């Protein structure tokens, strides 16, 4: 396969990982979530760190919210051989019900700094640093 085409194929596979991460979190599926990572992956940010099998603990922790929506915005991905890197922007909405029928929406503006590895099973996230750039508290009129 020509090099330019292979680069596009690799970048698209990595984009699918990024989307799979969001889907795994929002569906609270430890299996779907951890499938995006290498077995020895590291996910960390200010005040937290998960490695390897402990990554499966993350999706259930979001059960305190009635719904979450992790949207993927800008993606900057580079590939060099069997390694890759990414800077991914995301908005993460976390909804909790209010007594007045509305919902509180805790919104996180996130930048993910990723390292990717090509494995026998395809591309996987080897390391993800979660940087919360800023947060917002909103009240939304969404009926769930």
C-alpha angles and dihedrals in degrees: 000000000000113000096244092052092047090052091053091047091050093047091050091050089052091048087056089055090053091051091043090055091055092046093049091052096045094047090045089232113153090189095052091042097049092044087073093062139069112250091254097040124146126217116184146155141152105333100354142075133176127185134189115322091008088074088079088069093067105075096051090052088069092063088098086076121072089219140355129199118195108189122193116221127166117011126195110184130173129185129199114177109301095347132074142177133207144187109202127184118210142174113212117196119198115190127200125175123250128209091248093062094258127104135240110231116202104197122197120196102209138185115198117204105201140187117198132198130198107230134178085269094050132261118347137175108259096178135006124186113197113211115186104208094186141325137225134201113215136172113224131192096219118141112217 
